[in-house]
Amino acid sequence: MRTITSFIEALSIIAKGILDFVSEYKEGLSVLETICKIAALIIGGIWAWKGFIRNRLRFPSATLEHVITSWIDEDKTFLHVKVRITNTGNMLIQLSKGKTWIEKLTPLPSKVRTAVRAGKEIPQGRREIEWSLIAKHELTATEGIQVEPKETDELNFDFVIDRRISRVLIYTHLENEAKGLRKKIGWNLTSIYVTGRHNNSMPHMDEQGDERRLPSADPEDRPEPRVVDPMPPARKQGPPKTEPDPEPGED
């Protein structure tokens, strides 16, 4: 019994000592707790910033899609190109410029046909055939096109081309306003489309790639000059002939 009492007295002494220590140093412990919280916030902020930089969260991000419709009327092919832009990032996309153009693939442009016959389809130092330009539309920053994060917007373009052209390449380049960024951010999309039938375009996405160079136009696609029949040269009218005198004695 005395052993149990001694144990209880010892526990009481230890508990009293702990309470006295906490009471004496509670202000110091409070300061230490505050310092630990601040340190935890700093460490968390550093990790969050590293994740922000590593995951490129401060850069705009987007995907593009072509939705193409075609029909024939008045011996022309009408192409309606819808460019769908989806903001997949956490930053506002504000377009500073953009363009969509069409290149002729089939029938072959004259310069490509000549290069094929010479066995030099792809120019040296390049990766693609140099097709020819048919038509082009451009956007500017004054149009004020913005896409909020996680939202989708659409741009619409119409083209009218020669009915003989049966296959085209459709290219779109959109560029984000570069405020606060060290470099401009742009997106490219290339699709190949066959006119005159229901088909799915074949897109080739090259996000944040190099901007495609504007191709030259095919001379065959330029409108033929108007032929005007030349006027016959004006004939100068001479003075009227003088009536001759009658032969003498023939009155």
C-alpha positions in Angstrom: 0.0 0.0 0.0 2.9 2.3 0.9 4.4 1.6 -2.5 1.3 2.6 -4.4 1.0 5.8 -2.3 4.7 6.6 -3.1 4.0 6.1 -6.8 1.0 8.4 -6.8 3.0 11.0 -4.9 5.8 10.7 -7.5 3.3 11.2 -10.4 1.9 14.2 -8.6 5.3 15.8 -8.3 6.1 15.1 -12.0 2.8 16.6 -13.1 3.3 19.6 -11.0 6.7 20.1 -12.4 5.4 19.9 -16.0 2.6 22.4 -15.3 5.1 24.8 -13.6 7.5 24.5 -16.7 4.6 25.1 -19.2 3.4 28.0 -17.0 6.9 29.5 -16.8 7.8 29.2 -20.6 4.3 29.5 -22.2 5.2 32.7 -23.9 8.4 31.2 -25.4 6.4 28.2 -26.6 3.8 30.5 -28.2 6.6 32.3 -30.1 8.1 29.0 -31.2 4.8 27.9 -32.5 4.4 31.1 -34.5 7.8 30.7 -36.0 7.1 27.1 -37.0 3.8 28.2 -38.7 5.7 31.0 -40.6 8.4 28.5 -41.7 5.7 26.0 -42.9 4.0 28.8 -44.9 7.3 29.8 -46.5 8.2 26.2 -47.4 4.8 25.6 -48.8 5.0 28.8 -50.9 8.4 27.8 -52.3 7.0 24.4 -53.3 3.9 26.0 -54.9 6.0 28.4 -56.9 8.3 25.7 -58.1 5.2 23.7 -59.2 3.8 26.9 -60.9 7.1 27.3 -62.9 7.6 23.7 -63.6 4.1 23.1 -64.9 4.1 26.4 -66.9 0.9 27.5 -65.2 1.7 31.1 -65.9 1.7 30.6 -69.6 -1.5 30.5 -71.7 -2.4 27.1 -73.1 -4.9 26.2 -75.9 -5.9 23.6 -78.4 -7.3 24.4 -81.9 -9.7 22.5 -84.1 -10.9 22.9 -87.7 -14.5 22.3 -88.5 -14.9 22.5 -92.3 -18.0 22.5 -94.5 -18.0 22.7 -98.4 -20.6 22.9 -101.1 -20.7 23.8 -104.8 -22.8 26.6 -106.4 -22.4 28.8 -109.5 -19.5 26.6 -110.6 -17.5 27.5 -107.5 -16.6 25.7 -104.3 -17.6 27.4 -101.1 -15.6 26.5 -98.0 -16.7 27.5 -94.5 -13.9 27.0 -92.0 -14.7 27.2 -88.3 -11.6 27.5 -86.0 -12.5 26.3 -82.5 -10.1 27.5 -79.8 -10.3 25.9 -76.3 -8.4 27.6 -73.4 -7.0 24.6 -71.6 -4.9 26.7 -69.2 -5.5 29.0 -66.2 -4.6 32.3 -68.0 -6.8 34.5 -70.1 -6.1 34.2 -73.8 -6.2 37.5 -75.6 -5.4 37.2 -79.3 -3.1 39.8 -80.7 -3.2 38.4 -84.2 -4.2 35.4 -86.3 -4.6 34.1 -89.8 -6.2 31.3 -91.7 -5.3 30.5 -95.3 -5.8 27.8 -97.9 -3.2 26.1 -100.1 -3.8 24.3 -103.3 -2.8 20.6 -103.3 -4.8 18.9 -106.1 -4.5 19.4 -109.0 -0.8 20.1 -108.5 0.3 23.7 -108.7 2.4 24.4 -111.8 5.6 24.8 -109.8 5.1 21.6 -107.9 4.3 19.7 -111.1 7.5 21.0 -112.6 9.5 20.0 -109.5 7.9 16.5 -109.6 8.9 15.9 -113.2 12.4 17.0 -112.3 12.5 14.7 -109.3 12.9 17.6 -106.8 9.5 17.6 -105.1 10.8 18.9 -101.7 13.2 21.8 -101.8 16.6 21.3 -100.3 16.7 22.2 -96.6 12.9 22.0 -96.2 10.6 19.3 -94.9 7.5 20.1 -96.9 6.5 20.7 -100.5 6.0 24.3 -101.3 2.3 24.4 -102.2 0.6 27.5 -103.6 -1.7 30.1 -101.8 -5.3 30.3 -102.8 -6.8 32.7 -100.3 -6.1 34.2 -96.9 -8.0 35.9 -93.9 -6.3 37.8 -91.1 -7.2 38.9 -87.5 -5.8 41.8 -85.5 -5.8 42.8 -81.9 -8.4 45.5 -82.6 -11.0 42.8 -82.8 -10.6 42.1 -79.1 -11.0 38.3 -79.1 -10.6 36.8 -75.6 -11.1 33.3 -74.3 -11.5 32.7 -70.6 -9.8 29.8 -68.9 -11.6 26.4 -69.5 -13.9 28.0 -72.1 -14.2 27.7 -75.9 -14.7 30.2 -78.7 -15.0 30.0 -82.4 -13.7 32.0 -85.4 -15.4 31.7 -88.8 -14.0 32.2 -92.2 -15.5 31.8 -95.7 -13.5 31.0 -98.9 -14.6 30.8 -102.5 -12.3 28.7 -104.7 -12.2 27.3 -108.2 -14.3 24.2 -108.6 -11.4 22.3 -110.2 -9.5 22.3 -107.0 -10.4 19.1 -105.2 -7.9 19.0 -102.3 -6.7 21.8 -100.1 -4.5 22.4 -97.1 -6.0 24.7 -94.4 -3.6 26.4 -92.0 -4.4 28.5 -88.9 -2.0 30.5 -86.7 -3.2 32.3 -83.6 -1.0 34.3 -81.3 -1.6 35.5 -77.7 -0.8 39.0 -76.5 2.7 38.9 -75.0 2.1 41.3 -72.1 4.2 40.2 -69.0 5.8 37.3 -71.0 9.3 37.1 -72.3 8.2 35.6 -75.6 5.0 35.4 -77.6 2.9 32.3 -77.4 1.2 31.0 -80.5 -0.7 27.9 -81.8 -0.7 26.3 -85.2 -3.1 23.9 -86.8 -2.9 22.4 -90.3 -5.7 20.3 -91.9 -6.0 18.6 -95.3 -9.5 18.6 -96.7 -11.0 17.0 -99.8 -13.8 19.1 -101.3 -17.0 17.9 -102.9 -17.8 15.1 -100.5 -18.5 14.5 -96.8 -15.2 13.8 -95.1 -13.3 14.4 -91.9 -10.4 16.8 -92.2 -7.0 15.4 -91.2 -5.6 17.8 -88.6 -1.9 18.1 -87.7 -1.4 20.0 -84.5 1.8 21.7 -83.7 1.2 23.6 -80.5 3.6 26.6 -79.9 5.5 25.6 -83.0 7.1 27.9 -85.6 4.8 30.0 -87.7 4.3 28.7 -91.2 5.7 30.7 -94.1 3.1 32.3 -96.4 3.2 30.4 -99.8 3.2 32.2 -103.1 0.2 32.0 -105.4 0.0 29.6 -108.4 -0.1 31.5 -111.7 -2.7 29.0 -112.9 -5.1 30.1 -110.2 -4.9 33.8 -111.1 -7.8 35.1 -113.1 -7.2 35.3 -116.8 -6.9 38.9 -118.1 -9.9 40.1 -119.9 -9.6 39.8 -123.7 -10.8 42.9 -125.5 -11.2 42.8 -129.3 -9.0 45.5 -130.7 -10.7 48.3 -132.6 -9.7 48.4 -136.3 -7.3 51.2 -137.0 -9.0 54.4 -137.9 -8.8 55.2 -141.6 -8.0 58.8 -142.5 -10.6 60.2 -144.9 -8.9 62.1 -147.7 -10.1 65.3 -149.4 -13.0 64.9 -151.9 -12.0 64.3 -155.5 -12.2 67.2 -157.8 -14.6 66.7 -160.6 -12.6 66.8 -163.9 -13.3 69.2 -166.7 -15.1 67.7 -169.7 -13.3 67.1 -172.9 -13.4 70.2 -175.2 -16.0 70.0 -177.9 -18.1 67.3 -176.0 -20.7 69.7 -174.6 
